[in-house]
Amino acid sequence: MPRIAGIDIPIQKKTNIALTYIFGVGRKNVDGVLAEAHVDGNKRAKDLTADEVARLQRVVDKVNTEGNLRRMIRENIERLKRIGSYRGLRHIHSLPVRGQRTRVNARTRRGKRKTVGALTKEAAEKIATAAQATA
């Protein structure tokens, strides 16, 4: 199993798809990586020679990937929070950052629904039984 940038790429997939398993190498820039390394993208990862894997490793090292890219993204978000920008505040409050509507959607970012202002059926029954017990 070829190991590039600390990631074991899947051997059954074509090289242009297998390289996208590396964080920071996507479908857009994988063609540039393959062209610079002079490797055929339609070749299966298991058929790559040691020389081709070494060339791919050298080219991928030039691209910002994996831990460095994750650290850079995290630092950018922390900077936005620290300076108090609008986007930083949205990150702090766990709301969508890029202008999406939040009235009905954004469940992934906001989490499970929490009822505000209206009582659930169980809570209403509990209050009613408590009121009868005190009367």
N, CA, C and O atoms as CSV, one atom per row, in Angstrom:
chain,resi,resn,atom,element,x,y,z
A,1,MET,N,N,0.846,-1.176,0.000
A,1,MET,CA,C,0.000,0.000,0.000
A,1,MET,C,C,0.898,1.249,0.000
A,1,MET,O,O,1.647,1.460,0.954
A,2,PRO,N,N,0.836,2.071,-1.043
A,2,PRO,CA,C,1.686,3.269,-1.098
A,2,PRO,C,C,1.328,4.256,0.003
A,2,PRO,O,O,0.155,4.471,0.308
A,3,ARG,N,N,2.356,4.849,0.591
A,3,ARG,CA,C,2.155,5.818,1.667
A,3,ARG,C,C,2.699,7.162,1.202
A,3,ARG,O,O,3.897,7.316,0.966
A,4,ILE,N,N,1.790,8.139,1.073
A,4,ILE,CA,C,2.173,9.470,0.608
A,4,ILE,C,C,1.669,10.485,1.629
A,4,ILE,O,O,0.497,10.466,2.004
A,5,ALA,N,N,2.541,11.356,2.068
A,5,ALA,CA,C,2.221,12.416,3.044
A,5,ALA,C,C,1.639,11.830,4.331
A,5,ALA,O,O,0.777,12.441,4.963
A,6,GLY,N,N,2.116,10.637,4.714
A,6,GLY,CA,C,1.661,10.031,5.949
A,6,GLY,C,C,0.319,9.345,5.845
A,6,GLY,O,O,-0.234,8.934,6.865
A,7,ILE,N,N,-0.225,9.208,4.650
A,7,ILE,CA,C,-1.532,8.588,4.436
A,7,ILE,C,C,-1.364,7.374,3.542
A,7,ILE,O,O,-0.705,7.449,2.505
A,8,ASP,N,N,-1.960,6.245,3.942
A,8,ASP,CA,C,-1.979,5.060,3.092
A,8,ASP,C,C,-3.080,5.256,2.054
A,8,ASP,O,O,-4.263,5.271,2.394
A,9,ILE,N,N,-2.690,5.406,0.793
A,9,ILE,CA,C,-3.708,5.601,-0.231
A,9,ILE,C,C,-4.245,4.243,-0.663
A,9,ILE,O,O,-3.493,3.268,-0.699
A,10,PRO,N,N,-5.551,4.161,-0.996
A,10,PRO,CA,C,-6.144,2.868,-1.355
A,10,PRO,C,C,-5.541,2.313,-2.649
A,10,PRO,O,O,-5.383,3.039,-3.630
A,11,ILE,N,N,-5.210,1.028,-2.639
A,11,ILE,CA,C,-4.497,0.434,-3.771
A,11,ILE,C,C,-5.408,0.071,-4.932
A,11,ILE,O,O,-4.935,-0.008,-6.066
A,12,GLN,N,N,-6.693,-0.152,-4.697
A,12,GLN,CA,C,-7.584,-0.594,-5.758
A,12,GLN,C,C,-8.062,0.559,-6.643
A,12,GLN,O,O,-8.580,0.319,-7.734
A,13,LYS,N,N,-7.896,1.806,-6.192
A,13,LYS,CA,C,-8.419,2.954,-6.929
A,13,LYS,C,C,-7.372,3.509,-7.886
A,13,LYS,O,O,-6.171,3.288,-7.729
A,14,LYS,N,N,-7.875,4.244,-8.893
A,14,LYS,CA,C,-6.969,4.906,-9.811
A,14,LYS,C,C,-6.228,6.002,-9.052
A,14,LYS,O,O,-6.728,6.540,-8.064
A,15,THR,N,N,-5.044,6.316,-9.524
A,15,THR,CA,C,-4.172,7.239,-8.801
A,15,THR,C,C,-4.816,8.612,-8.619
A,15,THR,O,O,-4.676,9.229,-7.562
A,16,ASN,N,N,-5.535,9.102,-9.664
A,16,ASN,CA,C,-6.124,10.440,-9.536
A,16,ASN,C,C,-7.224,10.483,-8.478
A,16,ASN,O,O,-7.490,11.552,-7.929
A,17,ILE,N,N,-7.864,9.371,-8.177
A,17,ILE,CA,C,-8.869,9.318,-7.112
A,17,ILE,C,C,-8.202,8.998,-5.776
A,17,ILE,O,O,-8.582,9.552,-4.744
A,18,ALA,N,N,-7.219,8.114,-5.789
A,18,ALA,CA,C,-6.551,7.699,-4.550
A,18,ALA,C,C,-5.839,8.871,-3.877
A,18,ALA,O,O,-5.782,8.933,-2.649
A,19,LEU,N,N,-5.301,9.791,-4.657
A,19,LEU,CA,C,-4.591,10.934,-4.070
A,19,LEU,C,C,-5.536,11.885,-3.339
A,19,LEU,O,O,-5.093,12.651,-2.484
A,20,THR,N,N,-6.825,11.849,-3.660
A,20,THR,CA,C,-7.773,12.744,-2.979
A,20,THR,C,C,-8.033,12.306,-1.538
A,20,THR,O,O,-8.694,13.025,-0.789
A,21,TYR,N,N,-7.524,11.143,-1.138
A,21,TYR,CA,C,-7.644,10.712,0.252
A,21,TYR,C,C,-6.705,11.514,1.161
A,21,TYR,O,O,-6.810,11.443,2.385
A,22,ILE,N,N,-5.795,12.271,0.557
A,22,ILE,CA,C,-4.892,13.135,1.313
A,22,ILE,C,C,-5.598,14.458,1.534
A,22,ILE,O,O,-6.047,15.080,0.571
A,23,PHE,N,N,-5.708,14.907,2.781
A,23,PHE,CA,C,-6.373,16.166,3.106
A,23,PHE,C,C,-5.583,17.311,2.482
A,23,PHE,O,O,-4.404,17.497,2.787
A,24,GLY,N,N,-6.228,18.073,1.614
A,24,GLY,CA,C,-5.567,19.182,0.937
A,24,GLY,C,C,-5.327,18.913,-0.531
A,24,GLY,O,O,-5.007,19.834,-1.282
A,25,VAL,N,N,-5.476,17.665,-0.956
A,25,VAL,CA,C,-5.385,17.324,-2.376
A,25,VAL,C,C,-6.777,16.919,-2.809
A,25,VAL,O,O,-7.300,15.893,-2.375
A,26,GLY,N,N,-7.377,17.731,-3.670
A,26,GLY,CA,C,-8.747,17.466,-4.100
A,26,GLY,C,C,-8.812,17.185,-5.583
A,26,GLY,O,O,-7.784,17.088,-6.253
A,27,ARG,N,N,-10.028,17.054,-6.095
A,27,ARG,CA,C,-10.230,16.754,-7.512
A,27,ARG,C,C,-9.716,17.892,-8.400
A,27,ARG,O,O,-9.347,17.661,-9.552
A,28,LYS,N,N,-9.692,19.110,-7.870
A,28,LYS,CA,C,-9.250,20.265,-8.662
A,28,LYS,C,C,-7.733,20.263,-8.866
A,28,LYS,O,O,-7.266,20.489,-9.982
A,29,ASN,N,N,-6.963,20.012,-7.812
A,29,ASN,CA,C,-5.517,20.143,-7.944
A,29,ASN,C,C,-4.778,18.820,-8.109
A,29,ASN,O,O,-3.549,18.814,-8.181
A,30,VAL,N,N,-5.497,17.697,-8.170
A,30,VAL,CA,C,-4.817,16.410,-8.323
A,30,VAL,C,C,-4.202,16.296,-9.713
A,30,VAL,O,O,-3.160,15.658,-9.867
A,31,ASP,N,N,-4.818,16.896,-10.729
A,31,ASP,CA,C,-4.254,16.825,-12.084
A,31,ASP,C,C,-2.912,17.546,-12.155
A,31,ASP,O,O,-1.987,17.080,-12.819
A,32,GLY,N,N,-2.808,18.685,-11.470
A,32,GLY,CA,C,-1.545,19.412,-11.432
A,32,GLY,C,C,-0.453,18.625,-10.729
A,32,GLY,O,O,0.702,18.626,-11.155
A,33,VAL,N,N,-0.830,17.952,-9.644
A,33,VAL,CA,C,0.136,17.132,-8.899
A,33,VAL,C,C,0.636,15.992,-9.779
A,33,VAL,O,O,1.836,15.721,-9.825
A,34,LEU,N,N,-0.284,15.320,-10.480
A,34,LEU,CA,C,0.103,14.195,-11.336
A,34,LEU,C,C,0.959,14.665,-12.512
A,34,LEU,O,O,1.922,13.997,-12.887
A,35,ALA,N,N,0.609,15.813,-13.092
A,35,ALA,CA,C,1.374,16.328,-14.231
A,35,ALA,C,C,2.793,16.701,-13.804
A,35,ALA,O,O,3.755,16.415,-14.517
A,36,GLU,N,N,2.920,17.335,-12.645
A,36,GLU,CA,C,4.238,17.746,-12.164
A,36,GLU,C,C,5.106,16.535,-11.813
A,36,GLU,O,O,6.325,16.567,-11.981
A,37,ALA,N,N,4.462,15.462,-11.322
A,37,ALA,CA,C,5.206,14.254,-10.961
A,37,ALA,C,C,5.402,13.315,-12.150
A,37,ALA,O,O,6.098,12.307,-12.029
A,38,HIS,N,N,4.799,13.632,-13.295
A,38,HIS,CA,C,4.875,12.796,-14.502
A,38,HIS,C,C,4.382,11.380,-14.222
A,38,HIS,O,O,5.063,10.397,-14.513
A,39,VAL,N,N,3.165,11.299,-13.644
A,39,VAL,CA,C,2.544,10.006,-13.340
A,39,VAL,C,C,1.200,9.969,-14.031
A,39,VAL,O,O,0.482,10.969,-14.059
A,40,ASP,N,N,0.848,8.803,-14.596
A,40,ASP,CA,C,-0.446,8.639,-15.263
A,40,ASP,C,C,-1.544,8.492,-14.210
A,40,ASP,O,O,-1.444,7.648,-13.320
A,41,GLY,N,N,-2.588,9.312,-14.312
A,41,GLY,CA,C,-3.677,9.300,-13.337
A,41,GLY,C,C,-4.583,8.100,-13.454
A,41,GLY,O,O,-5.271,7.753,-12.494
A,42,ASN,N,N,-4.602,7.446,-14.624
A,42,ASN,CA,C,-5.473,6.289,-14.827
A,42,ASN,C,C,-4.844,4.986,-14.343
A,42,ASN,O,O,-5.498,3.944,-14.362
A,43,LYS,N,N,-3.611,5.030,-13.918
A,43,LYS,CA,C,-2.914,3.853,-13.401
A,43,LYS,C,C,-3.411,3.563,-11.988
A,43,LYS,O,O,-3.596,4.490,-11.200
A,44,ARG,N,N,-3.626,2.308,-11.661
A,44,ARG,CA,C,-4.050,1.944,-10.307
A,44,ARG,C,C,-2.908,2.188,-9.322
A,44,ARG,O,O,-1.733,2.090,-9.678
A,45,ALA,N,N,-3.269,2.506,-8.088
A,45,ALA,CA,C,-2.256,2.823,-7.080
A,45,ALA,C,C,-1.354,1.628,-6.790
A,45,ALA,O,O,-0.183,1.805,-6.454
A,46,LYS,N,N,-1.890,0.412,-6.917
A,46,LYS,CA,C,-1.069,-0.774,-6.653
A,46,LYS,C,C,-0.012,-0.993,-7.736
A,46,LYS,O,O,0.973,-1.693,-7.507
A,47,ASP,N,N,-0.213,-0.394,-8.923
A,47,ASP,CA,C,0.718,-0.564,-10.030
A,47,ASP,C,C,1.803,0.507,-10.063
A,47,ASP,O,O,2.650,0.491,-10.957
A,48,LEU,N,N,1.796,1.441,-9.106
A,48,LEU,CA,C,2.805,2.495,-9.077
A,48,LEU,C,C,4.160,1.919,-8.691
A,48,LEU,O,O,4.257,1.072,-7.802
A,49,THR,N,N,5.195,2.380,-9.361
A,49,THR,CA,C,6.543,1.940,-9.007
A,49,THR,C,C,7.046,2.772,-7.832
A,49,THR,O,O,6.450,3.792,-7.486
A,50,ALA,N,N,8.130,2.339,-7.230
A,50,ALA,CA,C,8.708,3.060,-6.097
A,50,ALA,C,C,9.179,4.452,-6.524
A,50,ALA,O,O,9.094,5.407,-5.752
A,51,ASP,N,N,9.675,4.557,-7.761
A,51,ASP,CA,C,10.124,5.854,-8.269
A,51,ASP,C,C,8.936,6.816,-8.422
A,51,ASP,O,O,9.042,7.995,-8.082
A,52,GLU,N,N,7.819,6.316,-8.928
A,52,GLU,CA,C,6.628,7.159,-9.104
A,52,GLU,C,C,6.080,7.613,-7.751
A,52,GLU,O,O,5.664,8.762,-7.599
A,53,VAL,N,N,6.081,6.719,-6.784
A,53,VAL,CA,C,5.604,7.075,-5.442
A,53,VAL,C,C,6.515,8.146,-4.841
A,53,VAL,O,O,6.036,9.079,-4.196
A,54,ALA,N,N,7.824,8.012,-5.050
A,54,ALA,CA,C,8.766,9.005,-4.531
A,54,ALA,C,C,8.552,10.360,-5.195
A,54,ALA,O,O,8.606,11.393,-4.528
A,55,ARG,N,N,8.306,10.364,-6.520
A,55,ARG,CA,C,8.047,11.629,-7.227
A,55,ARG,C,C,6.757,12.255,-6.731
A,55,ARG,O,O,6.692,13.467,-6.525
A,56,LEU,N,N,5.725,11.436,-6.536
A,56,LEU,CA,C,4.456,11.956,-6.003
A,56,LEU,C,C,4.653,12.534,-4.610
A,56,LEU,O,O,4.094,13.582,-4.288
A,57,GLN,N,N,5.442,11.860,-3.785
A,57,GLN,CA,C,5.703,12.334,-2.427
A,57,GLN,C,C,6.368,13.705,-2.453
A,57,GLN,O,O,6.003,14.594,-1.684
A,58,ARG,N,N,7.357,13.873,-3.350
A,58,ARG,CA,C,8.051,15.160,-3.444
A,58,ARG,C,C,7.099,16.274,-3.874
A,58,ARG,O,O,7.171,17.383,-3.344
A,59,VAL,N,N,6.213,15.995,-4.821
A,59,VAL,CA,C,5.288,17.021,-5.319
A,59,VAL,C,C,4.233,17.342,-4.262
A,59,VAL,O,O,3.890,18.508,-4.066
A,60,VAL,N,N,3.720,16.325,-3.584
A,60,VAL,CA,C,2.686,16.548,-2.559
A,60,VAL,C,C,3.277,17.305,-1.375
A,60,VAL,O,O,2.560,18.050,-0.708
A,61,ASP,N,N,4.566,17.130,-1.100
A,61,ASP,CA,C,5.206,17.871,-0.010
A,61,ASP,C,C,5.211,19.374,-0.276
A,61,ASP,O,O,5.227,20.171,0.662
A,62,LYS,N,N,5.199,19.763,-1.553
A,62,LYS,CA,C,5.154,21.185,-1.902
A,62,LYS,C,C,3.777,21.788,-1.614
A,62,LYS,O,O,3.664,22.978,-1.319
A,63,VAL,N,N,2.725,20.955,-1.701
A,63,VAL,CA,C,1.352,21.409,-1.466
A,63,VAL,C,C,1.092,21.397,0.036
A,63,VAL,O,O,1.561,20.505,0.742
A,64,ASN,N,N,0.355,22.373,0.518
A,64,ASN,CA,C,0.013,22.441,1.944
A,64,ASN,C,C,-1.034,21.360,2.228
A,64,ASN,O,O,-2.166,21.460,1.756
A,65,THR,N,N,-0.662,20.319,3.003
A,65,THR,CA,C,-1.574,19.195,3.231
A,65,THR,C,C,-1.581,18.780,4.692
A,65,THR,O,O,-0.754,19.215,5.493
A,66,GLU,N,N,-2.540,17.927,5.009
A,66,GLU,CA,C,-2.681,17.254,6.305
A,66,GLU,C,C,-2.501,18.168,7.506
A,66,GLU,O,O,-3.232,19.151,7.628
A,67,GLY,N,N,-1.567,17.887,8.390
A,67,GLY,CA,C,-1.433,18.593,9.661
A,67,GLY,C,C,-1.177,20.083,9.508
A,67,GLY,O,O,-1.746,20.889,10.243
A,68,ASN,N,N,-0.318,20.459,8.552
A,68,ASN,CA,C,-0.027,21.878,8.335
A,68,ASN,C,C,-1.270,22.630,7.896
A,68,ASN,O,O,-1.535,23.732,8.376
A,69,LEU,N,N,-2.034,22.039,6.985
A,69,LEU,CA,C,-3.246,22.689,6.482
A,69,LEU,C,C,-4.297,22.784,7.581
A,69,LEU,O,O,-4.947,23.818,7.728
A,70,ARG,N,N,-4.469,21.715,8.353
A,70,ARG,CA,C,-5.436,21.748,9.459
A,70,ARG,C,C,-5.045,22.803,10.494
A,70,ARG,O,O,-5.907,23.518,11.005
A,71,ARG,N,N,-3.752,22.905,10.804
A,71,ARG,CA,C,-3.271,23.905,11.755
A,71,ARG,C,C,-3.516,25.319,11.228
A,71,ARG,O,O,-3.922,26.207,11.978
A,72,MET,N,N,-3.266,25.517,9.939
A,72,MET,CA,C,-3.455,26.825,9.338
A,72,MET,C,C,-4.931,27.245,9.387
A,72,MET,O,O,-5.239,28.397,9.693
A,73,ILE,N,N,-5.832,26.321,9.089
A,73,ILE,CA,C,-7.267,26.607,9.130
A,73,ILE,C,C,-7.693,26.944,10.556
A,73,ILE,O,O,-8.426,27.908,10.779
A,74,ARG,N,N,-7.228,26.141,11.529
A,74,ARG,CA,C,-7.571,26.386,12.928
A,74,ARG,C,C,-7.062,27.754,13.395
A,74,ARG,O,O,-7.770,28.479,14.093
A,75,GLU,N,N,-5.835,28.098,13.007
A,75,GLU,CA,C,-5.268,29.394,13.391
A,75,GLU,C,C,-6.044,30.547,12.763
A,75,GLU,O,O,-6.242,31.579,13.402
A,76,ASN,N,N,-6.484,30.381,11.522
A,76,ASN,CA,C,-7.276,31.430,10.865
A,76,ASN,C,C,-8.585,31.655,11.601
A,76,ASN,O,O,-9.002,32.797,11.791
A,77,ILE,N,N,-9.242,30.571,12.019
A,77,ILE,CA,C,-10.509,30.696,12.751
A,77,ILE,C,C,-10.272,31.345,14.107
A,77,ILE,O,O,-11.052,32.197,14.532
A,78,GLU,N,N,-9.192,30.946,14.796
A,78,GLU,CA,C,-8.868,31.556,16.085
A,78,GLU,C,C,-8.579,33.056,15.931
A,78,GLU,O,O,-8.958,33.851,16.791
A,79,ARG,N,N,-7.912,33.442,14.841
A,79,ARG,CA,C,-7.640,34.852,14.588
A,79,ARG,C,C,-8.931,35.630,14.394
A,79,ARG,O,O,-9.082,36.732,14.921
A,80,LEU,N,N,-9.873,35.051,13.628
A,80,LEU,CA,C,-11.168,35.716,13.424
A,80,LEU,C,C,-11.908,35.894,14.745
A,80,LEU,O,O,-12.529,36.932,14.975
A,81,LYS,N,N,-11.844,34.893,15.608
A,81,LYS,CA,C,-12.496,34.990,16.914
A,81,LYS,C,C,-11.825,36.059,17.771
A,81,LYS,O,O,-12.501,36.848,18.431
A,82,ARG,N,N,-10.503,36.080,17.757
A,82,ARG,CA,C,-9.741,36.997,18.594
A,82,ARG,C,C,-9.986,38.457,18.217
A,82,ARG,O,O,-10.114,39.307,19.098
A,83,ILE,N,N,-10.052,38.756,16.921
A,83,ILE,CA,C,-10.240,40.150,16.514
A,83,ILE,C,C,-11.699,40.575,16.592
A,83,ILE,O,O,-12.011,41.756,16.439
A,84,GLY,N,N,-12.603,39.613,16.830
A,84,GLY,CA,C,-14.017,39.943,17.020
A,84,GLY,C,C,-14.744,40.273,15.734
A,84,GLY,O,O,-15.699,41.050,15.745
A,85,SER,N,N,-14.308,39.697,14.629
A,85,SER,CA,C,-14.981,39.955,13.365
A,85,SER,C,C,-16.342,39.259,13.339
A,85,SER,O,O,-16.626,38.403,14.177
A,86,TYR,N,N,-17.169,39.628,12.382
A,86,TYR,CA,C,-18.498,39.033,12.263
A,86,TYR,C,C,-18.388,37.520,12.088
A,86,TYR,O,O,-19.097,36.757,12.745
A,87,ARG,N,N,-17.490,37.093,11.193
A,87,ARG,CA,C,-17.301,35.656,10.975
A,87,ARG,C,C,-16.809,34.968,12.237
A,87,ARG,O,O,-17.215,33.844,12.530
A,88,GLY,N,N,-15.933,35.635,12.989
A,88,GLY,CA,C,-15.441,35.066,14.237
A,88,GLY,C,C,-16.550,34.881,15.253
A,88,GLY,O,O,-16.601,33.865,15.947
A,89,LEU,N,N,-17.443,35.867,15.344
A,89,LEU,CA,C,-18.574,35.758,16.266
A,89,LEU,C,C,-19.501,34.622,15.868
A,89,LEU,O,O,-20.033,33.924,16.731
A,90,ARG,N,N,-19.699,34.431,14.562
A,90,ARG,CA,C,-20.531,33.316,14.093
A,90,ARG,C,C,-19.899,31.983,14.486
A,90,ARG,O,O,-20.609,31.051,14.865
A,91,HIS,N,N,-18.565,31.885,14.400
A,91,HIS,CA,C,-17.881,30.661,14.834
A,91,HIS,C,C,-18.069,30.454,16.330
A,91,HIS,O,O,-18.319,29.332,16.769
A,92,ILE,N,N,-17.951,31.518,17.119
A,92,ILE,CA,C,-18.083,31.415,18.569
A,92,ILE,C,C,-19.460,30.898,18.958
A,92,ILE,O,O,-19.581,30.053,19.845
A,93,HIS,N,N,-20.506,31.407,18.291
A,93,HIS,CA,C,-21.879,31.051,18.637
A,93,HIS,C,C,-22.390,29.801,17.904
A,93,HIS,O,O,-23.572,29.470,17.989
A,94,SER,N,N,-21.509,29.123,17.198
A,94,SER,CA,C,-21.845,27.898,16.446
A,94,SER,C,C,-23.008,28.117,15.491
A,94,SER,O,O,-23.974,27.355,15.478
A,95,LEU,N,N,-22.898,29.164,14.701
A,95,LEU,CA,C,-23.896,29.487,13.682
A,95,LEU,C,C,-23.225,29.423,12.321
A,95,LEU,O,O,-21.998,29.474,12.238
A,96,PRO,N,N,-24.013,29.311,11.245
A,96,PRO,CA,C,-23.409,29.291,9.914
A,96,PRO,C,C,-22.628,30.580,9.650
A,96,PRO,O,O,-23.068,31.668,10.019
A,97,VAL,N,N,-21.485,30.446,9.019
A,97,VAL,CA,C,-20.571,31.568,8.857
A,97,VAL,C,C,-20.752,32.256,7.513
A,97,VAL,O,O,-20.454,33.444,7.388
A,98,ARG,N,N,-21.229,31.540,6.514
A,98,ARG,CA,C,-21.195,32.068,5.149
A,98,ARG,C,C,-22.535,32.569,4.642
A,98,ARG,O,O,-22.827,32.440,3.454
A,99,GLY,N,N,-23.356,33.138,5.514
A,99,GLY,CA,C,-24.554,33.823,5.071
A,99,GLY,C,C,-25.779,32.953,4.867
A,99,GLY,O,O,-26.772,33.430,4.317
A,100,GLN,N,N,-25.751,31.696,5.287
A,100,GLN,CA,C,-26.915,30.849,5.110
A,100,GLN,C,C,-28.031,31.279,6.058
A,100,GLN,O,O,-27.780,31.895,7.094
A,101,ARG,N,N,-29.259,30.947,5.688
A,101,ARG,CA,C,-30.387,31.295,6.547
A,101,ARG,C,C,-30.424,30.371,7.755
A,101,ARG,O,O,-30.012,29.214,7.669
A,102,THR,N,N,-30.914,30.876,8.875
A,102,THR,CA,C,-30.956,30.071,10.084
A,102,THR,C,C,-32.363,29.924,10.628
A,102,THR,O,O,-32.565,29.266,11.648
A,103,ARG,N,N,-33.342,30.528,9.961
A,103,ARG,CA,C,-34.700,30.457,10.505
A,103,ARG,C,C,-35.243,29.028,10.465
A,103,ARG,O,O,-35.842,28.566,11.437
A,104,VAL,N,N,-35.040,28.334,9.363
A,104,VAL,CA,C,-35.588,26.981,9.255
A,104,VAL,C,C,-34.505,25.918,9.065
A,104,VAL,O,O,-34.725,24.756,9.406
A,105,ASN,N,N,-33.363,26.286,8.539
A,105,ASN,CA,C,-32.340,25.282,8.262
A,105,ASN,C,C,-31.172,25.402,9.237
A,105,ASN,O,O,-31.357,25.858,10.365
A,106,ALA,N,N,-30.002,25.011,8.829
A,106,ALA,CA,C,-28.765,25.074,9.611
A,106,ALA,C,C,-28.784,24.112,10.789
A,106,ALA,O,O,-28.186,24.409,11.823
A,107,ARG,N,N,-29.438,22.989,10.669
A,107,ARG,CA,C,-29.492,22.010,11.759
A,107,ARG,C,C,-28.132,21.377,12.013
A,107,ARG,O,O,-27.810,21.054,13.157
A,108,THR,N,N,-27.337,21.195,10.984
A,108,THR,CA,C,-26.024,20.591,11.179
A,108,THR,C,C,-25.177,21.456,12.088
A,108,THR,O,O,-24.501,20.943,12.979
A,109,ARG,N,N,-25.204,22.747,11.877
A,109,ARG,CA,C,-24.367,23.663,12.638
A,109,ARG,C,C,-24.967,23.983,14.004
A,109,ARG,O,O,-24.232,24.109,14.983
A,110,ARG,N,N,-26.292,24.116,14.085
A,110,ARG,CA,C,-26.922,24.548,15.331
A,110,ARG,C,C,-27.247,23.396,16.271
A,110,ARG,O,O,-27.438,23.611,17.468
A,111,GLY,N,N,-27.311,22.189,15.752
A,111,GLY,CA,C,-27.578,21.034,16.600
A,111,GLY,C,C,-29.049,20.700,16.692
A,111,GLY,O,O,-29.863,21.212,15.924
A,112,LYS,N,N,-29.387,19.835,17.641
A,112,LYS,CA,C,-30.752,19.353,17.815
A,112,LYS,C,C,-31.666,20.493,18.237
A,112,LYS,O,O,-31.252,21.406,18.950
A,113,ARG,N,N,-32.916,20.428,17.787
A,113,ARG,CA,C,-33.874,21.488,18.104
A,113,ARG,C,C,-34.139,21.566,19.599
A,113,ARG,O,O,-34.260,20.546,20.278
A,114,LYS,N,N,-34.228,22.800,20.105
A,114,LYS,CA,C,-34.585,23.032,21.500
A,114,LYS,C,C,-35.832,23.898,21.510
A,114,LYS,O,O,-35.829,24.983,20.928
A,115,THR,N,N,-36.895,23.446,22.155
A,115,THR,CA,C,-38.134,24.199,22.177
A,115,THR,C,C,-37.966,25.424,23.070
A,115,THR,O,O,-37.488,25.323,24.200
A,116,VAL,N,N,-38.365,26.581,22.547
A,116,VAL,CA,C,-38.258,27.828,23.294
A,116,VAL,C,C,-39.628,28.474,23.318
A,116,VAL,O,O,-40.220,28.707,22.263
A,117,GLY,N,N,-40.142,28.766,24.500
A,117,GLY,CA,C,-41.402,29.498,24.613
A,117,GLY,C,C,-42.626,28.623,24.668
A,117,GLY,O,O,-43.602,29.001,25.316
A,118,ALA,N,N,-42.629,27.491,24.036
A,118,ALA,CA,C,-43.788,26.597,24.058
A,118,ALA,C,C,-43.415,25.366,24.881
A,118,ALA,O,O,-42.252,24.965,24.919
A,119,LEU,N,N,-44.394,24.781,25.526
A,119,LEU,CA,C,-44.144,23.610,26.361
A,119,LEU,C,C,-44.366,22.333,25.561
A,119,LEU,O,O,-45.225,22.278,24.681
A,120,THR,N,N,-43.597,21.332,25.872
A,120,THR,CA,C,-43.854,20.027,25.292
A,120,THR,C,C,-45.029,19.399,26.039
A,120,THR,O,O,-45.386,19.848,27.128
A,121,LYS,N,N,-45.616,18.386,25.469
A,121,LYS,CA,C,-46.797,17.762,26.061
A,121,LYS,C,C,-46.489,17.207,27.459
A,121,LYS,O,O,-47.291,17.350,28.381
A,122,GLU,N,N,-45.307,16.568,27.604
A,122,GLU,CA,C,-44.947,15.979,28.895
A,122,GLU,C,C,-44.750,17.063,29.952
A,122,GLU,O,O,-45.180,16.897,31.094
A,123,ALA,N,N,-44.113,18.155,29.589
A,123,ALA,CA,C,-43.880,19.236,30.544
A,123,ALA,C,C,-45.194,19.875,30.966
A,123,ALA,O,O,-45.360,20.240,32.129
A,124,ALA,N,N,-46.129,20.014,30.030
A,124,ALA,CA,C,-47.432,20.609,30.349
A,124,ALA,C,C,-48.200,19.710,31.326
A,124,ALA,O,O,-48.842,20.202,32.254
A,125,GLU,N,N,-48.127,18.390,31.111
A,125,GLU,CA,C,-48.819,17.454,32.010
A,125,GLU,C,C,-48.189,17.487,33.404
A,125,GLU,O,O,-48.896,17.422,34.409
A,126,LYS,N,N,-46.872,17.588,33.462
A,126,LYS,CA,C,-46.179,17.636,34.749
A,126,LYS,C,C,-46.579,18.883,35.529
A,126,LYS,O,O,-46.797,18.812,36.739
A,127,ILE,N,N,-46.676,20.003,34.860
A,127,ILE,CA,C,-47.078,21.265,35.525
A,127,ILE,C,C,-48.521,21.165,36.000
A,127,ILE,O,O,-48.858,21.628,37.089
A,128,ALA,N,N,-49.384,20.547,35.163
A,128,ALA,CA,C,-50.806,20.422,35.543
A,128,ALA,C,C,-50.956,19.523,36.774
A,128,ALA,O,O,-51.745,19.836,37.666
A,129,THR,N,N,-50.229,18.437,36.836
A,129,THR,CA,C,-50.342,17.531,38.011
A,129,THR,C,C,-49.750,18.187,39.245
A,129,THR,O,O,-50.253,17.978,40.349
A,130,ALA,N,N,-48.700,18.971,39.088
A,130,ALA,CA,C,-48.109,19.678,40.222
A,130,ALA,C,C,-49.083,20.737,40.760
A,130,ALA,O,O,-49.186,20.932,41.971
A,131,ALA,N,N,-49.795,21.417,39.851
A,131,ALA,CA,C,-50.754,22.428,40.264
A,131,ALA,C,C,-51.936,21.800,41.000
A,131,ALA,O,O,-52.443,22.382,41.960
A,132,GLN,N,N,-52.385,20.611,40.560
A,132,GLN,CA,C,-53.493,19.929,41.227
A,132,GLN,C,C,-53.069,19.433,42.603
A,132,GLN,O,O,-53.868,19.447,43.540
A,133,ALA,N,N,-51.827,18.998,42.734
A,133,ALA,CA,C,-51.333,18.496,44.018
A,133,ALA,C,C,-51.238,19.606,45.053
A,133,ALA,O,O,-51.492,19.357,46.231
A,134,THR,N,N,-50.888,20.796,44.663
A,134,THR,CA,C,-50.782,21.893,45.616
A,134,THR,C,C,-52.132,22.488,45.973
A,134,THR,O,O,-52.274,23.088,47.038
A,135,ALA,N,N,-53.127,22.337,45.109
A,135,ALA,CA,C,-54.443,22.936,45.367
A,135,ALA,C,C,-55.275,22.139,46.327
A,135,ALA,O,O,-56.402,22.525,46.635
